[in-house]
Amino acid sequence: MNMGSHMPHTVTRCLLCGHTPIDTTTDGRIVTAFCSACLAILTIEFDPPDQPELRARIERIDEPDFENRAGVGVAYAEARSFRVRSR
């Protein structure tokens, strides 16, 4: 029995810059997070059914604006999808 699938999923800090607190909304196993520090919007899909070997799939859904974020030390990866594997 997989007890992890019954636990609520939470995100407490920005996965890009580490800022806390962040605003989040949760819909089942999908959490949408908005960071007011780096302005990132991420969707985190926990335990994606199409890839059971992954713990979470993370996608950045905002469009970065480098001109207005010159002082923010956040690296932007060209790949817009990140995957977290289970241990």
N, CA, C and O atoms as a Tinker XYZ file with bonds, in Angstrom:
   348  protein
     1  N      0.841000   -1.186000    0.000000    73     2
     2  CA     0.000000    0.000000    0.000000    64     1     3
     3  C      0.882000    1.244000    0.000000    63     2     4     5
     4  O      1.795000    1.353000    0.819000    81     3
     5  N      0.626000    2.171000   -0.896000    73     3     6
     6  CA     1.421000    3.395000   -1.017000    64     5     7
     7  C      0.771000    4.496000   -0.194000    63     6     8     9
     8  O     -0.195000    5.116000   -0.639000    81     7
     9  N      1.293000    4.744000    1.003000    73     7    10
    10  CA     0.717000    5.765000    1.883000    64     9    11
    11  C      1.024000    7.171000    1.393000    63    10    12    13
    12  O      0.295000    8.105000    1.728000    81    11
    13  N      2.093000    7.350000    0.602000    73    11    14
    14  CA     2.468000    8.672000    0.126000    64    13    15
    15  C      1.411000    9.323000   -0.739000    63    14    16    17
    16  O      1.313000   10.550000   -0.775000    81    15
    17  N      0.615000    8.524000   -1.439000    73    15    18
    18  CA    -0.386000    9.100000   -2.326000    64    17    19
    19  C     -1.559000    9.703000   -1.573000    63    18    20    21
    20  O     -2.343000   10.451000   -2.157000    81    19
    21  N     -1.699000    9.394000   -0.279000    73    19    22
    22  CA    -2.812000    9.924000    0.513000    64    21    23
    23  C     -2.424000   11.155000    1.324000    63    22    24    25
    24  O     -3.283000   11.780000    1.946000    81    23
    25  N     -1.158000   11.507000    1.325000    73    23    26
    26  CA    -0.691000   12.642000    2.103000    64    25    27
    27  C     -0.888000   13.930000    1.302000    63    26    28    29
    28  O     -0.694000   13.939000    0.086000    81    27
    29  N     -1.272000   15.014000    1.975000    73    27    30
    30  CA    -1.403000   16.286000    1.247000    64    29    31
    31  C     -0.027000   16.776000    0.793000    63    30    32    33
    32  O      0.967000   16.625000    1.502000    81    31
    33  N      0.007000   17.359000   -0.388000    73    31    34
    34  CA     1.261000   17.852000   -0.947000    64    33    35
    35  C      1.370000   19.344000   -0.659000    63    34    36    37
    36  O      0.423000   20.099000   -0.879000    81    35
    37  N      2.529000   19.761000   -0.168000    73    35    38
    38  CA     2.745000   21.170000    0.144000    64    37    39
    39  C      4.088000   21.616000   -0.394000    63    38    40    41
    40  O      5.017000   20.820000   -0.532000    81    39
    41  N      4.174000   22.912000   -0.697000    73    39    42
    42  CA     5.422000   23.555000   -1.097000    64    41    43
    43  C      5.521000   24.795000   -0.221000    63    42    44    45
    44  O      4.596000   25.608000   -0.190000    81    43
    45  N      6.634000   24.948000    0.490000    73    43    46
    46  CA     6.748000   26.037000    1.460000    64    45    47
    47  C      7.765000   27.112000    1.087000    63    46    48    49
    48  O      7.848000   28.140000    1.760000    81    47
    49  N      8.543000   26.889000    0.019000    73    47    50
    50  CA     9.520000   27.888000   -0.408000    64    49    51
    51  C      9.635000   27.845000   -1.921000    63    50    52    53
    52  O      9.261000   26.856000   -2.551000    81    51
    53  N     10.154000   28.922000   -2.505000    73    51    54
    54  CA    10.357000   28.969000   -3.949000    64    53    55
    55  C     11.441000   27.965000   -4.326000    63    54    56    57
    56  O     12.515000   27.947000   -3.724000    81    55
    57  N     11.160000   27.143000   -5.308000    73    55    58
    58  CA    12.120000   26.135000   -5.737000    64    57    59
    59  C     13.238000   26.724000   -6.591000    63    58    60    61
    60  O     14.229000   26.047000   -6.862000    81    59
    61  N     13.090000   27.983000   -7.018000    73    59    62
    62  CA    14.145000   28.636000   -7.808000    64    61    63
    63  C     15.055000   29.500000   -6.949000    63    62    64    65
    64  O     16.277000   29.390000   -7.041000    81    63
    65  N     14.475000   30.358000   -6.114000    73    63    66
    66  CA    15.308000   31.294000   -5.347000    64    65    67
    67  C     15.320000   31.003000   -3.843000    63    66    68    69
    68  O     16.120000   31.591000   -3.115000    81    67
    69  N     14.448000   30.107000   -3.364000    73    67    70
    70  CA    14.429000   29.745000   -1.948000    64    69    71
    71  C     13.623000   30.675000   -1.065000    63    70    72    73
    72  O     13.578000   30.471000    0.148000    81    71
    73  N     12.982000   31.697000   -1.632000    73    71    74
    74  CA    12.224000   32.678000   -0.859000    64    73    75
    75  C     11.049000   32.029000   -0.124000    63    74    76    77
    76  O     10.363000   31.158000   -0.660000    81    75
    77  N     10.838000   32.474000    1.110000    73    75    78
    78  CA     9.642000   32.095000    1.872000    64    77    79
    79  C      9.053000   33.363000    2.438000    63    78    80    81
    80  O      9.821000   34.278000    2.733000    81    79
    81  N      7.794000   33.487000    2.609000    73    79    82
    82  CA     6.758000   32.549000    2.190000    64    81    83
    83  C      6.410000   32.744000    0.722000    63    82    84    85
    84  O      6.815000   33.726000    0.099000    81    83
    85  N      5.655000   31.797000    0.181000    73    83    86
    86  CA     5.152000   31.889000   -1.188000    64    85    87
    87  C      3.653000   31.637000   -1.164000    63    86    88    89
    88  O      3.128000   31.068000   -0.206000    81    87
    89  N      2.968000   32.059000   -2.215000    73    87    90
    90  CA     1.539000   31.789000   -2.353000    64    89    91
    91  C      1.379000   30.487000   -3.132000    63    90    92    93
    92  O      2.037000   30.277000   -4.150000    81    91
    93  N      0.497000   29.617000   -2.641000    73    91    94
    94  CA     0.261000   28.351000   -3.329000    64    93    95
    95  C     -1.227000   28.044000   -3.400000    63    94    96    97
    96  O     -2.007000   28.469000   -2.548000    81    95
    97  N     -1.599000   27.308000   -4.420000    73    95    98
    98  CA    -2.930000   26.709000   -4.506000    64    97    99
    99  C     -2.721000   25.233000   -4.800000    63    98   100   101
   100  O     -1.811000   24.857000   -5.539000    81    99
   101  N     -3.572000   24.406000   -4.216000    73    99   102
   102  CA    -3.442000   22.963000   -4.368000    64   101   103
   103  C     -4.724000   22.399000   -4.951000    63   102   104   105
   104  O     -5.824000   22.708000   -4.494000    81   103
   105  N     -4.560000   21.566000   -5.969000    73   103   106
   106  CA    -5.682000   20.871000   -6.584000    64   105   107
   107  C     -5.288000   19.408000   -6.706000    63   106   108   109
   108  O     -4.685000   18.994000   -7.696000    81   107
   109  N     -5.636000   18.634000   -5.691000    73   107   110
   110  CA    -5.225000   17.227000   -5.667000    64   109   111
   111  C     -3.733000   17.116000   -5.513000    63   110   112   113
   112  O     -3.167000   17.601000   -4.533000    81   111
   113  N     -3.078000   16.473000   -6.481000    73   111   114
   114  CA    -1.629000   16.292000   -6.413000    64   113   115
   115  C     -0.872000   17.376000   -7.159000    63   114   116   117
   116  O      0.346000   17.278000   -7.301000    81   115
   117  N     -1.563000   18.416000   -7.644000    73   115   118
   118  CA    -0.918000   19.517000   -8.372000    64   117   119
   119  C     -0.923000   20.774000   -7.511000    63   118   120   121
   120  O     -1.973000   21.231000   -7.057000    81   119
   121  N      0.266000   21.323000   -7.296000    73   119   122
   122  CA     0.431000   22.560000   -6.525000    64   121   123
   123  C      0.951000   23.634000   -7.472000    63   122   124   125
   124  O      1.919000   23.410000   -8.199000    81   123
   125  N      0.304000   24.808000   -7.465000    73   123   126
   126  CA     0.791000   25.956000   -8.220000    64   125   127
   127  C      1.373000   26.935000   -7.210000    63   126   128   129
   128  O      0.710000   27.301000   -6.239000    81   127
   129  N      2.610000   27.356000   -7.438000    73   127   130
   130  CA     3.306000   28.239000   -6.503000    64   129   131
   131  C      3.693000   29.541000   -7.197000    63   130   132   133
   132  O      4.190000   29.529000   -8.323000    81   131
   133  N      3.458000   30.677000   -6.510000    73   131   134
   134  CA     3.854000   31.984000   -7.008000    64   133   135
   135  C      4.830000   32.608000   -6.019000    63   134   136   137
   136  O      4.534000   32.698000   -4.828000    81   135
   137  N      5.982000   33.036000   -6.503000    73   135   138
   138  CA     7.004000   33.663000   -5.659000    64   137   139
   139  C      7.002000   35.163000   -5.914000    63   138   140   141
   140  O      7.195000   35.609000   -7.045000    81   139
   141  N      6.782000   35.932000   -4.864000    73   139   142
   142  CA     6.779000   37.389000   -5.002000    64   141   143
   143  C      8.191000   37.966000   -5.101000    63   142   144   145
   144  O      8.353000   39.120000   -5.499000    81   143
   145  N      9.212000   37.186000   -4.749000    73   143   146
   146  CA    10.597000   37.678000   -4.826000    64   145   147
   147  C     11.143000   37.611000   -6.247000    63   146   148   149
   148  O     11.668000   38.603000   -6.754000    81   147
   149  N     11.027000   36.457000   -6.892000    73   147   150
   150  CA    11.578000   36.312000   -8.248000    64   149   151
   151  C     10.489000   36.276000   -9.318000    63   150   152   153
   152  O     10.788000   36.172000  -10.508000    81   151
   153  N      9.228000   36.361000   -8.896000    73   151   154
   154  CA     8.059000   36.403000   -9.781000    64   153   155
   155  C      7.837000   35.118000  -10.570000    63   154   156   157
   156  O      7.128000   35.123000  -11.577000    81   155
   157  N      8.434000   34.025000  -10.124000    73   155   158
   158  CA     8.255000   32.744000  -10.801000    64   157   159
   159  C      6.889000   32.152000  -10.456000    63   158   160   161
   160  O      6.393000   32.296000   -9.339000    81   159
   161  N      6.303000   31.490000  -11.434000    73   159   162
   162  CA     5.090000   30.714000  -11.219000    64   161   163
   163  C      5.423000   29.291000  -11.646000    63   162   164   165
   164  O      5.795000   29.046000  -12.794000    81   163
   165  N      5.285000   28.354000  -10.708000    73   163   166
   166  CA     5.624000   26.966000  -10.961000    64   165   167
   167  C      4.418000   26.076000  -10.716000    63   166   168   169
   168  O      3.615000   26.343000   -9.822000    81   167
   169  N      4.289000   25.021000  -11.506000    73   167   170
   170  CA     3.342000   23.964000  -11.188000    64   169   171
   171  C      4.150000   22.731000  -10.830000    63   170   172   173
   172  O      5.079000   22.349000  -11.541000    81   171
   173  N      3.782000   22.119000   -9.721000    73   171   174
   174  CA     4.451000   20.921000   -9.249000    64   173   175
   175  C      3.404000   19.810000   -9.241000    63   174   176   177
   176  O      2.419000   19.879000   -8.507000    81   175
   177  N      3.625000   18.797000  -10.058000    73   175   178
   178  CA     2.717000   17.651000  -10.114000    64   177   179
   179  C      3.382000   16.515000   -9.357000    63   178   180   181
   180  O      4.368000   15.945000   -9.824000    81   179
   181  N      2.844000   16.184000   -8.189000    73   179   182
   182  CA     3.394000   15.110000   -7.378000    64   181   183
   183  C      2.911000   13.762000   -7.901000    63   182   184   185
   184  O      1.760000   13.617000   -8.312000    81   183
   185  N      3.804000   12.785000   -7.880000    73   183   186
   186  CA     3.487000   11.411000   -8.286000    64   185   187
   187  C      2.747000   11.354000   -9.622000    63   186   188   189
   188  O      1.625000   10.851000   -9.677000    81   187
   189  N      3.365000   11.868000  -10.719000    73   187   190
   190  CA     2.685000   11.852000  -12.018000    64   189   191
   191  C      2.370000   10.417000  -12.445000    63   190   192   193
   192  O      3.259000    9.566000  -12.463000    81   191
   193  N      1.106000   10.147000  -12.790000    73   191   194
   194  CA     0.714000    8.772000  -13.102000    64   193   195
   195  C      1.367000    8.218000  -14.367000    63   194   196   197
   196  O      1.509000    7.002000  -14.501000    81   195
   197  N      1.766000    9.087000  -15.296000    73   195   198
   198  CA     2.390000    8.609000  -16.527000    64   197   199
   199  C      3.874000    8.289000  -16.348000    63   198   200   201
   200  O      4.489000    7.693000  -17.231000    81   199
   201  N      4.457000    8.685000  -15.202000    73   199   202
   202  CA     5.852000    8.379000  -14.900000    64   201   203
   203  C      5.962000    8.026000  -13.413000    63   202   204   205
   204  O      6.398000    8.855000  -12.614000    81   203
   205  N      5.576000    6.815000  -13.039000    73   203   206
   206  CA     5.539000    6.439000  -11.622000    64   205   207
   207  C      6.899000    6.453000  -10.925000    63   206   208   209
   208  O      6.957000    6.456000   -9.695000    81   207
   209  N      8.003000    6.460000  -11.696000    73   207   210
   210  CA     9.330000    6.509000  -11.070000    64   209   211
   211  C      9.679000    7.905000  -10.562000    63   210   212   213
   212  O     10.653000    8.058000   -9.825000    81   211
   213  N      8.905000    8.933000  -10.939000    73   211   214
   214  CA     9.165000   10.303000  -10.497000    64   213   215
   215  C      8.370000   10.625000   -9.244000    63   214   216   217
   216  O      7.221000   10.208000   -9.101000    81   215
   217  N      8.984000   11.363000   -8.348000    73   215   218
   218  CA     8.287000   11.873000   -7.157000    64   217   219
   219  C      7.472000   13.106000   -7.519000    63   218   220   221
   220  O      6.369000   13.295000   -7.006000    81   219
   221  N      8.017000   13.959000   -8.412000    73   219   222
   222  CA     7.321000   15.186000   -8.806000    64   221   223
   223  C      7.834000   15.666000  -10.154000    63   222   224   225
   224  O      8.989000   15.436000  -10.515000    81   223
   225  N      6.962000   16.330000  -10.884000    73   223   226
   226  CA     7.318000   16.991000  -12.138000    64   225   227
   227  C      7.081000   18.482000  -11.919000    63   226   228   229
   228  O      6.000000   18.890000  -11.494000    81   227
   229  N      8.097000   19.290000  -12.211000    73   227   230
   230  CA     8.022000   20.727000  -11.950000    64   229   231
   231  C      8.135000   21.466000  -13.272000    63   230   232   233
   232  O      9.047000   21.212000  -14.059000    81   231
   233  N      7.199000   22.388000  -13.515000    73   231   234
   234  CA     7.239000   23.189000  -14.737000    64   233   235
   235  C      7.109000   24.658000  -14.376000    63   234   236   237
   236  O      6.323000   25.038000  -13.508000    81   235
   237  N      7.894000   25.473000  -15.060000    73   235   238
   238  CA     7.785000   26.921000  -14.898000    64   237   239
   239  C      6.793000   27.412000  -15.939000    63   238   240   241
   240  O      6.985000   27.187000  -17.134000    81   239
   241  N      5.720000   28.091000  -15.491000    73   239   242
   242  CA     4.660000   28.473000  -16.418000    64   241   243
   243  C      4.590000   29.965000  -16.674000    63   242   244   245
   244  O      3.737000   30.417000  -17.438000    81   243
   245  N      5.473000   30.749000  -16.048000    73   243   246
   246  CA     5.507000   32.183000  -16.327000    64   245   247
   247  C      6.544000   32.475000  -17.405000    63   246   248   249
   248  O      7.376000   31.624000  -17.720000    81   247
   249  N      6.492000   33.642000  -17.950000    73   247   250
   250  CA     7.503000   34.077000  -18.911000    64   249   251
   251  C      8.482000   34.987000  -18.190000    63   250   252   253
   252  O      8.073000   36.029000  -17.677000    81   251
   253  N      9.761000   34.632000  -18.130000    73   251   254
   254  CA    10.733000   35.468000  -17.425000    64   253   255
   255  C     10.928000   36.807000  -18.120000    63   254   256   257
   256  O     10.936000   36.892000  -19.348000    81   255
   257  N     11.085000   37.852000  -17.311000    73   255   258
   258  CA    11.310000   39.209000  -17.818000    64   257   259
   259  C     12.644000   39.678000  -17.266000    63   258   260   261
   260  O     12.702000   40.241000  -16.173000    81   259
   261  N     13.722000   39.449000  -18.020000    73   259   262
   262  CA    15.059000   39.750000  -17.533000    64   261   263
   263  C     15.314000   41.245000  -17.379000    63   262   264   265
   264  O     16.108000   41.629000  -16.520000    81   263
   265  N     14.689000   42.092000  -18.157000    73   263   266
   266  CA    14.920000   43.528000  -18.052000    64   265   267
   267  C     14.457000   44.078000  -16.712000    63   266   268   269
   268  O     15.109000   44.963000  -16.160000    81   267
   269  N     13.355000   43.580000  -16.178000    73   267   270
   270  CA    12.822000   44.068000  -14.910000    64   269   271
   271  C     13.339000   43.293000  -13.714000    63   270   272   273
   272  O     12.980000   43.616000  -12.582000    81   271
   273  N     14.168000   42.285000  -13.924000    73   271   274
   274  CA    14.679000   41.482000  -12.819000    64   273   275
   275  C     16.202000   41.541000  -12.738000    63   274   276   277
   276  O     16.824000   40.568000  -12.311000    81   275
   277  N     16.800000   42.618000  -13.122000    73   275   278
   278  CA    18.258000   42.698000  -13.156000    64   277   279
   279  C     18.880000   42.430000  -11.794000    63   278   280   281
   280  O     19.976000   41.873000  -11.729000    81   279
   281  N     18.217000   42.807000  -10.701000    73   279   282
   282  CA    18.767000   42.620000   -9.367000    64   281   283
   283  C     18.476000   41.277000   -8.751000    63   282   284   285
   284  O     18.953000   40.998000   -7.651000    81   283
   285  N     17.725000   40.446000   -9.404000    73   283   286
   286  CA    17.367000   39.147000   -8.839000    64   285   287
   287  C     18.367000   38.112000   -9.313000    63   286   288   289
   288  O     18.572000   37.943000  -10.515000    81   287
   289  N     18.986000   37.424000   -8.379000    73   287   290
   290  CA    20.001000   36.430000   -8.726000    64   289   291
   291  C     19.399000   35.066000   -8.966000    63   290   292   293
   292  O     19.633000   34.142000   -8.187000    81   291
   293  N     18.631000   34.921000  -10.022000    73   291   294
   294  CA    17.995000   33.646000  -10.333000    64   293   295
   295  C     18.469000   33.191000  -11.704000    63   294   296   297
   296  O     18.391000   33.940000  -12.678000    81   295
   297  N     18.950000   31.989000  -11.774000    73   295   298
   298  CA    19.364000   31.435000  -13.060000    64   297   299
   299  C     18.149000   30.851000  -13.752000    63   298   300   301
   300  O     17.342000   30.166000  -13.124000    81   299
   301  N     18.014000   31.116000  -15.038000    73   299   302
   302  CA    16.897000   30.583000  -15.809000    64   301   303
   303  C     17.432000   29.486000  -16.712000    63   302   304   305
   304  O     18.324000   29.724000  -17.527000    81   303
   305  N     16.902000   28.316000  -16.570000    73   303   306
   306  CA    17.331000   27.192000  -17.397000    64   305   307
   307  C     16.530000   27.184000  -18.689000    63   306   308   309
   308  O     15.333000   27.471000  -18.690000    81   307
   309  N     17.187000   26.858000  -19.770000    73   307   310
   310  CA    16.503000   26.776000  -21.054000    64   309   311
   311  C     15.422000   25.703000  -21.018000    63   310   312   313
   312  O     14.349000   25.882000  -21.595000    81   311
   313  N     15.698000   24.595000  -20.348000    73   311   314
   314  CA    14.678000   23.550000  -20.223000    64   313   315
   315  C     13.611000   24.046000  -19.259000    63   314   316   317
   316  O     13.928000   24.490000  -18.155000    81   315
   317  N     12.365000   23.974000  -19.665000    73   315   318
   318  CA    11.287000   24.511000  -18.859000    64   317   319
   319  C     10.607000   23.456000  -18.008000    63   318   320   321
   320  O      9.619000   23.754000  -17.337000    81   319
   321  N     11.107000   22.240000  -18.020000    73   319   322
   322  CA    10.517000   21.176000  -17.213000    64   321   323
   323  C     11.623000   20.522000  -16.407000    63   322   324   325
   324  O     12.682000   20.193000  -16.942000    81   323
   325  N     11.376000   20.335000  -15.118000    73   323   326
   326  CA    12.332000   19.736000  -14.217000    64   325   327
   327  C     11.699000   18.470000  -13.652000    63   326   328   329
   328  O     10.486000   18.422000  -13.451000    81   327
   329  N     12.496000   17.463000  -13.397000    73   327   330
   330  CA    11.961000   16.222000  -12.855000    64   329   331
   331  C     12.713000   15.862000  -11.599000    63   330   332   333
   332  O     13.935000   15.994000  -11.530000    81   331
   333  N     11.970000   15.402000  -10.597000    73   331   334
   334  CA    12.550000   15.006000   -9.325000    64   333   335
   335  C     12.330000   13.500000   -9.187000    63   334   336   337
   336  O     11.193000   13.029000   -9.192000    81   335
   337  N     13.398000   12.770000   -9.067000    73   335   338
   338  CA    13.295000   11.313000   -8.946000    64   337   339
   339  C     13.190000   10.906000   -7.482000    63   338   340   341
   340  O     13.755000   11.563000   -6.608000    81   339
   341  N     12.474000    9.833000   -7.219000    73   339   342
   342  CA    12.384000    9.280000   -5.873000    64   341   343
   343  C     13.735000    8.751000   -5.447000    63   342   344   345
   344  O     14.560000    8.373000   -6.279000    81   343
   345  N     13.951000    8.728000   -4.162000    73   343   346
   346  CA    15.218000    8.197000   -3.646000    64   345   347
   347  C     15.170000    6.705000   -3.557000    63   346   348
   348  O     16.146000    6.080000   -3.143000    81   347
